[in-house]
Amino acid sequence: MSLPKLYHFHLSYAAQIARLGLAEKGVAYDGFSIDLLGGENYEPWYMEINPKGVVPTFVSDQDTVVGSLNIVRFADAHFPGPQLTPTDQAKRDVMEAWIARHQAVPERELTYALLPGFEGKMARKGFPDRIKILQKNKDKQPHLAEMYDQKIADLKRWEHDCNDPETVQKMEAELDALFDDFSQHIADRTWVTGDEYSVADVLWTVLVARMHMMGIGHKVTQRPNLAAYLERAKARPSFKQAPVHLKVLKSIALPLILRAKIPFLRPLIGVKR
């Protein structure tokens, strides 16, 4: 019996959530890294299994599951291993409440707006190239035109939001308020619902870790409860198994940037799968 497949990208926030959830459950899978900067996620074969053209996508037997939260929930329901959903209804309600608050965070816009250094600059300048790739694929595959048009419109909104100072300031202020609430919530708890690591913790582990990758780790360190929460999460074997990244790995990012910007080098520059 073949292993499930996970289409992901090593530095992707959503992919890290899926990988962390699968690691917590002990699910073995074949991983296939999608070259996001080179537009591999916009190719027709991928858009047909994931119309949003994003990662991650999990394929297990006849099931195709799109989206990080959906993948974690699917793994929890269909694979053996530690349960990530509390049996107690009150605890499940707490878990769902913090999942909902997590899902409202505009992480991708904040990441592109605040990501420091050369990688951040290249990410913010890469929207026109990505839109060109989408348009080219749309012209070649008119039967997928609606999906490509939706993706182009989404990219244009994304580009605006991460480059508009007023929007970025508002998003960051809302993130600070959320972190204040979460820090207070976990003041007397090990994990979101108490002593048991849950689906909510899979999400919040990656979000809190992401602050360091975005160059705003002070949002964690200045809140002792958040810092302690991250240290507990880092101590779990799944954190390294996933892995969850605390910084941009140049060994992954730079080859992809070169592949995207200098297409004739693509046959010579591999992608970590």
C-alpha positions as CSV (number, residue, x, y, z in Angstrom):
1,M,0.0,0.0,0.0
2,S,1.5,3.3,-1.0
3,L,2.0,6.1,1.4
4,P,-0.2,9.3,1.4
5,K,1.3,12.2,-0.5
6,L,1.8,15.7,0.9
7,Y,2.3,18.5,-1.6
8,H,3.9,21.3,0.4
9,F,6.7,24.0,0.5
10,H,9.3,23.8,3.3
11,L,8.9,27.5,4.4
12,S,5.2,27.7,3.9
13,Y,3.3,28.6,7.0
14,A,0.3,26.5,6.1
15,A,2.5,23.6,5.1
16,Q,4.2,23.7,8.5
17,I,0.9,23.4,10.2
18,A,0.0,20.3,8.1
19,R,3.4,18.7,8.7
20,L,3.3,19.4,12.4
21,G,-0.2,17.8,12.7
22,L,0.9,14.8,10.7
23,A,4.1,14.5,12.9
24,E,2.0,14.7,16.1
25,K,-0.2,11.8,14.7
26,G,2.9,9.8,13.6
27,V,1.6,9.7,10.0
28,A,4.2,8.6,7.4
29,Y,3.9,10.2,4.0
30,D,5.7,11.0,0.8
31,G,6.5,14.7,0.6
32,F,6.6,16.7,-2.6
33,S,7.9,20.3,-2.4
34,I,6.1,22.6,-4.7
35,D,8.2,25.4,-6.2
36,L,6.0,28.4,-5.2
37,L,8.3,31.1,-6.5
38,G,8.6,29.4,-9.8
39,G,4.9,29.0,-10.2
40,E,4.7,25.3,-10.0
41,N,1.5,25.6,-7.9
42,Y,-0.1,27.3,-10.8
43,E,0.5,24.5,-13.3
44,P,-2.7,22.9,-14.6
45,W,-2.0,19.5,-13.0
46,Y,-1.8,21.1,-9.6
47,M,-4.7,23.5,-10.0
48,E,-6.9,20.6,-10.9
49,I,-6.3,18.9,-7.5
50,N,-6.1,22.2,-5.6
51,P,-8.1,24.9,-7.4
52,K,-6.8,27.6,-5.0
53,G,-3.2,26.9,-6.3
54,V,-1.8,26.9,-2.7
55,V,-0.1,24.4,-0.4
56,P,-0.6,22.1,1.3
57,T,-2.6,19.3,-0.4
58,F,-2.8,15.9,1.2
59,V,-3.7,12.9,-1.0
60,S,-4.6,9.6,0.8
61,D,-6.1,6.8,-1.2
62,Q,-9.2,8.3,-2.8
63,D,-9.3,11.4,-0.5
64,T,-7.8,14.7,-1.5
65,V,-7.7,17.2,1.4
66,V,-6.8,20.8,0.7
67,G,-5.8,23.3,3.4
68,S,-3.7,22.9,6.6
69,L,-6.5,22.8,9.1
70,N,-8.5,20.4,7.1
71,I,-5.5,18.1,6.8
72,V,-4.9,18.1,10.5
73,R,-8.5,17.4,11.2
74,F,-8.5,14.6,8.6
75,A,-5.4,13.0,10.0
76,D,-6.8,13.2,13.5
77,A,-10.0,11.5,12.4
78,H,-8.6,8.8,10.0
79,F,-5.2,7.8,11.4
80,P,-4.1,6.2,14.7
81,G,-2.0,8.0,17.2
82,P,-2.6,10.6,20.0
83,Q,-5.9,12.3,19.7
84,L,-5.7,16.0,19.0
85,T,-9.4,16.6,19.7
86,P,-10.5,16.5,23.4
87,T,-13.3,14.2,24.3
88,D,-14.7,16.7,26.8
89,Q,-17.2,19.1,25.1
90,A,-16.2,22.1,27.1
91,K,-12.5,21.6,26.1
92,R,-13.6,21.1,22.5
93,D,-15.4,24.4,22.6
94,V,-12.3,26.2,23.9
95,M,-10.2,24.5,21.2
96,E,-12.7,25.6,18.5
97,A,-12.8,29.2,19.8
98,W,-9.0,29.5,19.5
99,I,-8.9,27.8,16.2
100,A,-11.4,30.4,14.9
101,R,-9.3,33.3,16.2
102,H,-6.2,31.8,14.7
103,Q,-7.9,31.4,11.3
104,A,-8.7,35.1,11.2
105,V,-5.1,36.2,11.3
106,P,-3.9,37.5,7.8
107,E,-0.7,35.6,8.1
108,R,0.4,35.6,4.5
109,E,-0.1,39.4,4.2
110,L,1.8,40.0,7.4
111,T,4.6,37.6,6.4
112,Y,5.2,39.3,3.1
113,A,4.9,42.8,4.6
114,L,7.3,42.1,7.5
115,L,9.7,39.4,6.3
116,P,13.2,41.0,6.6
117,G,16.2,41.0,4.4
118,F,16.8,40.0,0.8
119,E,14.2,37.2,0.9
120,G,11.5,39.6,2.1
121,K,12.4,42.2,-0.6
122,M,12.2,39.5,-3.3
123,A,8.9,38.1,-2.1
124,R,7.3,41.6,-2.2
125,K,8.6,42.2,-5.7
126,G,7.5,38.9,-7.0
127,F,3.8,39.5,-7.5
128,P,4.0,40.7,-11.2
129,D,6.0,37.6,-12.2
130,R,3.5,35.3,-10.5
131,I,0.6,37.1,-12.2
132,K,2.3,36.6,-15.6
133,I,2.7,32.9,-14.9
134,L,-1.0,32.7,-14.1
135,Q,-2.0,34.5,-17.2
136,K,0.2,32.3,-19.4
137,N,-1.3,29.2,-17.9
138,K,-4.8,30.6,-18.3
139,D,-4.2,31.2,-22.0
140,K,-3.0,27.7,-22.4
141,Q,-5.8,26.1,-20.4
142,P,-9.0,28.1,-21.1
143,H,-11.1,25.4,-19.4
144,L,-9.5,26.5,-16.1
145,A,-9.9,30.3,-16.8
146,E,-12.2,30.9,-13.9
147,M,-9.8,29.4,-11.4
148,Y,-6.9,31.4,-12.8
149,D,-8.9,34.6,-12.8
150,Q,-9.8,34.1,-9.1
151,K,-6.2,33.5,-8.3
152,I,-5.0,36.6,-10.2
153,A,-7.6,38.7,-8.3
154,D,-6.5,37.2,-5.0
155,L,-2.8,37.9,-5.8
156,K,-3.6,41.6,-6.6
157,R,-5.4,42.0,-3.2
158,W,-2.5,40.3,-1.5
159,E,0.0,42.6,-3.2
160,H,-1.9,45.7,-2.2
161,D,-2.4,44.6,1.5
162,C,1.2,43.8,2.1
163,N,2.5,47.0,0.5
164,D,0.0,49.4,2.0
165,P,1.4,51.0,5.2
166,E,-2.0,51.7,6.7
167,T,-3.2,48.2,6.1
168,V,-0.1,46.7,7.6
169,Q,-0.2,48.9,10.6
170,K,-3.9,47.8,11.3
171,M,-3.1,44.1,10.8
172,E,-0.1,44.4,13.2
173,A,-2.1,46.2,15.8
174,E,-4.8,43.5,15.6
175,L,-2.1,40.8,16.0
176,D,-0.8,42.5,19.1
177,A,-4.2,42.5,20.7
178,L,-4.7,38.8,19.8
179,F,-1.3,37.9,21.3
180,D,-2.3,39.8,24.5
181,D,-5.5,37.7,24.7
182,F,-3.7,34.4,24.0
183,S,-0.9,35.2,26.4
184,Q,-3.5,35.7,29.2
185,H,-5.4,32.6,28.2
186,I,-2.4,30.3,28.6
187,A,-1.1,31.9,31.7
188,D,-2.3,29.0,33.8
189,R,-2.4,26.3,31.1
190,T,0.2,24.1,29.5
191,W,-1.7,24.0,26.2
192,V,-4.8,25.7,24.8
193,T,-7.3,23.4,26.4
194,G,-5.3,22.5,29.5
195,D,-2.8,19.6,29.7
196,E,-3.6,18.0,26.3
197,Y,-2.0,19.2,23.1
198,S,-4.8,19.7,20.6
199,V,-5.5,20.8,17.0
200,A,-5.5,24.4,18.3
201,D,-2.0,24.0,19.6
202,V,-0.8,22.7,16.2
203,L,-2.0,26.0,14.7
204,W,-0.8,28.3,17.5
205,T,2.6,26.6,17.7
206,V,3.3,27.6,14.1
207,L,1.9,31.1,14.5
208,V,4.0,31.9,17.5
209,A,7.1,30.4,15.9
210,R,6.4,32.4,12.8
211,M,7.0,35.7,14.6
212,H,10.7,34.9,14.7
213,M,10.8,34.1,11.0
214,M,9.1,37.4,10.3
215,G,11.7,39.3,12.2
216,I,9.2,40.3,15.0
217,G,10.2,37.8,17.6
218,H,10.0,40.5,20.2
219,K,6.2,40.0,20.1
220,V,6.9,36.7,21.7
221,T,9.8,37.5,24.0
222,Q,8.1,40.5,25.5
223,R,5.2,38.3,26.5
224,P,6.6,35.7,29.0
225,N,3.6,33.4,28.7
226,L,4.0,33.2,24.9
227,A,7.8,32.6,25.2
228,A,7.2,29.8,27.6
229,Y,4.5,28.3,25.4
230,L,6.9,28.3,22.4
231,E,9.6,26.7,24.5
232,R,7.2,23.9,25.5
233,A,6.2,23.4,21.8
234,K,9.9,23.3,20.7
235,A,10.6,20.6,23.2
236,R,8.1,18.3,21.5
237,P,9.6,15.8,19.0
238,S,7.1,16.9,16.4
239,F,8.6,20.4,16.2
240,K,11.8,19.2,14.6
241,Q,10.2,16.3,12.8
242,A,7.8,18.7,10.9
243,P,10.0,20.8,10.9
244,V,8.7,24.2,12.1
245,H,11.0,27.0,11.0
246,L,12.1,29.9,13.2
247,K,14.0,31.6,10.4
248,V,14.3,31.7,6.6
249,L,16.6,28.9,5.5
250,K,18.8,30.3,2.8
251,S,19.6,26.8,1.6
252,I,16.0,26.5,0.6
253,A,15.0,30.0,-0.2
254,L,17.9,31.2,-2.4
255,P,17.8,28.3,-4.9
256,L,14.1,28.9,-5.4
257,I,14.6,32.6,-5.9
258,L,17.3,31.9,-8.5
259,R,15.1,29.4,-10.3
260,A,12.3,32.0,-10.4
261,K,14.4,34.9,-11.6
262,I,16.8,33.0,-13.9
263,P,14.6,30.4,-15.7
264,F,17.4,28.9,-17.8
265,L,19.2,27.8,-14.6
266,R,16.2,25.7,-13.5
267,P,17.6,22.4,-14.9
268,L,20.8,23.0,-12.9
269,I,19.2,24.0,-9.6
270,G,17.2,21.3,-7.8
271,V,14.5,21.8,-5.3
272,K,14.5,20.1,-1.9
273,R,11.6,17.6,-2.1
